[in-house]
Amino acid sequence: MPPLVLPDHLAVLQSTRPHLDVIGSDPWPVPDGWWEAAHERVRDLVADDRVGRRTTAWNDWPVGTPHMAIYLLVLGERLGGWSALLAGTEPTFPQKVIAEHLPEVSRLGASPVYRYFPSATDWPLRLLDHAGQDAEARLDALETSVDAIAVFDDVEPFATRRDALRGIFERVMDDRELRLLHAFSPYPELVRLWRHDLLTDDERAVLPELGGWTDTFSWSVAGFTVVHEHLASTLERSQSADELLASVALADGRSALPAAAAAALGRERADTVNADMADRQASFDKQAWLGATRDWVARGLLRGEIEVCRTWLQTVSQTAVSLAGLPGAPVASSTPSLVDFVQDVEETYTARSTRARNPLMDDFARRIKPVRTPAPGRPMRLRDGDEEIEDDAETLAPDAVEIGDPQAELAALVGLAPVKTQVRRLEAEARADRLRAEAGMPDSGRSRHLVFTGNPGTAKTTVARLLARTYAQLGLLSRGHLVEVSRMDLVGEYIGQTAPKVRKVFERASGGVLFIDEAYALMPADSPRDFGAEAIATLIKLMEDRRDEVVVVVAGYPHEMTRFLQSNPGVASRFPKTLVFDDYSDDDLLTILRSMAAAQGFVLGDGVEDRVRAMLPRPRPAGFGNGRFVRNVLEEAASIQAERVVALDAPTPDDVRTVLARDVPGDVPPVPERPRPGMYL
């Protein structure tokens, strides 16, 4: 499996460049000179005569601490989210902004990530609170609050909440009635105004904590539910959103949801969570659950779902601290482990092109003859001297698949216009099914199993592989790999062997596509007692019982596939769609020839394509090899070219690379019985 690499917009996470990572948003590389400019701006704000200083000690803040310094710290902690997770090289970003004014005792220690959350919902009004009853000082506080927000104008992860908060202050200052209310109203009335009447719906959506702690929990759990259900749909052994919510509460020592949480969730959902908590409370092992959850998220990272996992961590963290504090302000929660997540990202993803090489591997390779490691449950191959003794081995399980952009790869294939149209429709149907489900529409029960018909070498396997990755990308398959089998992999020689073989193959294909080549061979026309009938019956049952785990594609020649579909009454109904792979045109085959030659480093000389075109049969005979035919021609030409080149006294690099017209064989090369895998096979 190739190493996972962070996407470009996250690559800074594994660099030494200074950056602020607000988990759930894109990381922000700190521009050169930003800190110097920010500290200069902070000095000017702190020195502003309109903002006073503390006259009494408070927490770790001594007498004389500028109110502006504390307000800037609060903004740095809150603008990244109502409960922000700050990581990267600057996890103490808020403290670093006011480093010149921060008490030594308050400085945070070394940690890869910190979680920040408010203790009061009126935090934006802190400067107005300090202004007391003086109307002029209050109006100054409105203006200096906006000035303080401007310190963070360049900090991109803060943009949404920063701009919303600044918009509220500016609306207050531009409205005469609101200015008077803020200048003369008792402070508790201002707090109620901000909580109930002042904010628009869009502003509440961005700054949910200003509406109170129950609103904050409701907002957090709504986001968590959507993200968790998406991630859970792509991973095995997943808890439901309600089960995870119950686990979070149990891990923080709750025996039941607080009344405020139950009110936010609604009676039915709250009863479900409380019942689950009651069932598991006696046996709940917090450390075991934390470990299992860490492993579950790490599997999401391994699948390349880093964006979803980062958002999952953000929403679960917000829900956890909110739930832990209800009905009051948020408090620290032990779930999830933030440090573990950052560590898992570091260990799972890499921006390095190579890993450190262990010299033992070189020495071992020189001294030991390699032996293939059997798949789980596969008998070990025995050796007689240097010769392997055949056994009933099955194909090794496939490595994890890198999903990439399967639709772009499909579009890049030569020809196949009708097939491409059909595959795009299959993708659209899958996307539409998800939208319909989200809209509350019933499951259509659509079968995704397919029949591919066509001659060899028409890219049937390639398209099946791209389809597997497409369905994995959409969350319909958990892995997106392809397992290719034929009759010999499914049908046993004796009674009792066939069904287990089919089940093993189906298990290997779980989460991907099972591609059965020459599927008609499962039911020979002249052998009614053949075990192939048992293989088909077992396959149909598995397709029904585990319809969401595997997509089955059966492939073969058109006439023979018609017979196969009619061999069992249940077969045709399980395969509602057929994709027809027509033979390639002459131009398509020459395009494939050029691609194959370029991939091998060859240059086609003048006249090569004309000679190959002349070899193409018209009309195409039954069983024509298409891409395989072209590959065989190129390999035969390469062999003839090799014989010619080595006979030269001093061949140049151009001689070595160029295939000439005279290297193209005069006769059509034979098609090997088992063609090697390659392009368009």
Buried (B, 14 or more C-beta within 10 A) or exposed (E): EEEBBBEEEBBBBBBEEBBBBBBBBBBBBBEEEBBEEBBEBBEEBBEBEBBBEBEEEEEEBEEEBBBBBBBBBBBBBBBBBBBBBBBBBBBBBBBBBBEEBBEEEEEEEEBBBBBBBBEEBBBBBBBBBBBEEEBEBBBBBBBBBBBBBEBBEBBBBBBBBBEBBBBBBEBBBEEEEBBEBBBEBEBEEBBBBBBEEBBEEEBBEBBBBBBBBBBBBBBBBBBBBBBBEBBBBBBEEBBBBBBBBBBBBBBBEBEBBBEBBBBBBEEEBBEBBBEBBEEBBEEBEBEEBBEEBBEBBBBBBBBBBBEBBBBBBBBBBBBBBBBBBBEEBBBEBBBBBBEBBBBBBEEBBBEEEEEEEEEEEEEEEEEEEEEEEBEEEBEEBEEEEEEEEEEEBBEEEBEBBEBEEBBEBBEEBBBBEEBBEBBBEBBEEBEEBBEEEEEEEEEEEEBBBBBBBBBBBBBBBBBBBBBBBBBBBBBBBBBBBBBBBBBEBBBBEEEEBBBEBBBBBBBBBBBBBBBBBBBBBBBBEEEEEBBBBBBBBBBBBBBEEEBEBBBBBBBBBBEBBBBBBEBBEEBBEBBEBBBEBBBBEEEBBBBBBBBBBEEEEBEBBEEBBEBBEEBBEEEBEEEBBBBBBBBBBBBBBBEBBEEBBEEEEEEEEEEBBBBBBBBBBEEBBEBEEEBEEBBBB
